[in-house]
Amino acid sequence: MSPSNAQDYASKWTEFTRLSTTQDTLARERGRLRRWLLLPYVAFVIPIDDPAVRARLLTWQQALAPWLNYTMAPDQLHITLHHAGTLRHSLLKGLPYTWRRGALPALARRAQPTLQDFNRFTVRLGPLNSFPNALFAEVHDDRECLRAMRLKLRRSLPVQARPPSAWSYLPHVTLGFWGKQPAAPLVDLMETFRTVDPIECEVRRVKFTIYERDTLPSSTDLLSAARETVIAEFTLQERPD
């Protein structure tokens, strides 16, 4: 893992320890007049396929499940590689960084040569950390293969598929969302999980997906009701011996 990422993870933990309450961003996104902007998002993601890796992540998740308002389903666990925008509605075709569904296969073809040129590589997942709204496993990438893949992917895509972000890219696997509750008890609970041994995970494929979470009102089964449509899958090359 690069020194900058180590510092970023440490900063996130420090930020969380100083919170008075966690944030329920899922409920806030669906409140009042903002829901009309809640479009399905389009992203390149790395699924967690290995059963042993998934089982370890779920063990960590289940240990903290009583304090999670929303939990990620096992088949939803992933590392987001790149967010490419949102799926537009017919009335919102003038918005930047939005896509017609019919245009997405062409975008996948743009990405295909870049992604399929990469060899499989290994990252390490853990220990646990937290954003103000969400529990996550850190992603440690000692050879910075993930960073290189993301950079080359972004360069292969048109500008419209590279929306700006208010946050620097910090790879992670989201395990669940806290909702709104006092943060101090969660800090104490997570201290044990701040020192767990990371587990190795081989990155074998990338999915290009549409992800929809439009359940209203916001409820604790919000994430299990989410729908994913896979536009394309890209298999990385076997590593040379």
N, C-alpha and C positions, 0 to 999 in steps of 0.2 A: 504494500500500500504506500502511496506517495506520502511524504511528510505533510503536504497540504491537506490531504484527506484526513489524516490522523488528527490534525488540528481542528478540522471542520467537525469531526465526530465529537471531539472533546468539547468544542464550543456548544454543540447542540445539547450535550448532557448538562453542561453548566447552565445553559439557558433554562432547561427543564427544571433543574433543582431550585431555581429562583422564582418559579411561578407560584402564584397563590392558588389559581384554579386552572384546570385544563380547558381546552376549547372544543366545542361541538361544531366543527365546521360543516359536517354533513347536514345537520339541521339548518344551519345558517344559510347554506347554499340554496336550500329549498324554501326559504321564507319569503313571504311577501311578493314583490314584483320581480325578484331576481331569477325566479325559476324559468322564465321564458328564455334566459340566456344559458340555461343548463343543457347544453347540447351534448350528444354522445361524443366522446373524445376518441381520437385516432392515434395509435401509438405502436411503436416497435418494442416488444417485450421479450424477456428471456424467461421462459417458464421453468419452474422447479419440478423437474421430472423424476429425479432419483428418489425412490421410495424411502430410503434410509435418511436422506437429507430432509425430505418432507416430514417424516416422522419426528425427527429431532425438533424441527421448527414448530410442529404442532404440540410437542411436549412443552416447549417454552410458552406457547400461546395458551395452552390449557391451564398452566400454572397461574397465569394472570387473568384468565377468562372471567372470574367473578367481578373484576374491576373494569372490564371492557364493555362498552355499550354496543359496539358493533364488532363482529369478528370476521376475518377473511376466511372463506371456505378453502379447503385443502387444494382444490383444483384451480383456485385463483391466485395462489402464491407465485410471485414473479418478481423479477428485477426490471424496472422500466429502463429501456435503453434510450429511447427518444420519443418525445411527445410531438406529433406532427400536425396537430391542429384539432379541429372539431368537425363533426358531420353537420352540414348546413341544412336548415329547413328552407323550403321554397321561398318563404317571405324574407329570409335573411341572407340572400345571395350576395349582398354587397359587403358583408362583413369580411375583414381580412382573416387569413389563416383558417378558412373554412373550405370544406370539400363536398362535392357531390359524390354520392356513393359510386356512381358509374366511373368516376375518375380515379378511384383508388387502385384498381388493378394496374393501371399505367404507372402509378407511383411505386407500386411494388416492383414492377419491372425495372425501374430506375435503381432501386436498392439492391436488386438481386446479385449483380456481379460483385459488388463490394462485399456483401455479407457472405456469399458462398466462397469467396477467396480467402476467408479467415480459417485458420486451424482451430480445432477445439482447444480450450484452455480451462484452467482451474482457478476458481476463486474460493475464498473462505467466508462462511456466513457466521456472524456472531462476533462479539457478544451483543446483548440487547441494548437498545438506546431508545430515546423518545423525542419526538417532536412535541410541540404544545398540544397537538391533537391526536397523535398516533404513536403506538408502540411499533418498533421496527427492529429487525436484525441488521447490523452493519454488514457491508460487503467489502472484504479486504482483497485487493487485487495487486499482488506484489509486483507483477511484471507489467502492470498498467495496460493489459490487453483490452480491458473493457473501455478504457478511455480512448485507446487508439481506434477501436471499432466504432465507437460513437462519433468520433471526430470524422472518420472517413465516410460514415453513413451520412452525416449531416452535409458534408461537402458534395455527396452524390445527389442530393435532393434539391429541388427548386427552392427559391427563397420563401415561397408561400408555405412550404412544409417545414419552416424553421422559425416557429413563433418565439418571440422573446419571453424570457422568464424572469420573475422577480427574485429567483433564488439560483445560486450556482448549483451545478449538477452534483448530487451526492448519492451514489448508488445505495440502495437499501431494499429490504423485503418487508413490506408492511404486513403486520400480523393482526392488527385491529385498531379501533379508534376508541378513545377514552370517553367521549361525550363530555359533559361538563361536571366536574367534581373537584374536591380539594386535591392539590398536587402533592403536598407533603407526605401523606401516607403512601402514595405510589412511589415516591423517591425511595422511601425506606424499603418497600417491597422489592424494588428492582436492584438494590445493591448486590444481592447474591448473583443476579443474572448479568451484572456488569463484568464479572470475572469468569464466565463460563468459557470453556474451550471452544473455539470456532470449529465448524465442520466443513470439510472440503466438498465442493460442488463443481462438477464439470459442466461447462457451458457447451452444449451440443447443438442447440438450434435457437432460432429467433422467430417469433410470430409477429405478423403485422395484423393488428386487430382494431375493431370498433368495439368500444366498451360503453355500455349504457347503464346508468343508475338513476332512473327517473321515477322511482316509487315516491308517492306523496300520500299522506304526510310521511316525514322521516320516521322510521321505526327501527327496532333492534334487529330485524331480519332484512334490513335494507340491502346489505351486501350479498346475502344469499339469493336475493331476487334479481341481482344484476345479470345482465345478458351480455355475452361476448360473441362477436361474429368474427371469425378468422378469415381474413382476405387472402393471406399467403403465409407459407412457412418456408424457412430457409435453413437447410442443414449445413452445419459447418464441416470442414474437411477433417478426416482422421489425422491425428498428429503423426508425423513421421517418427519411426523408431530411432 
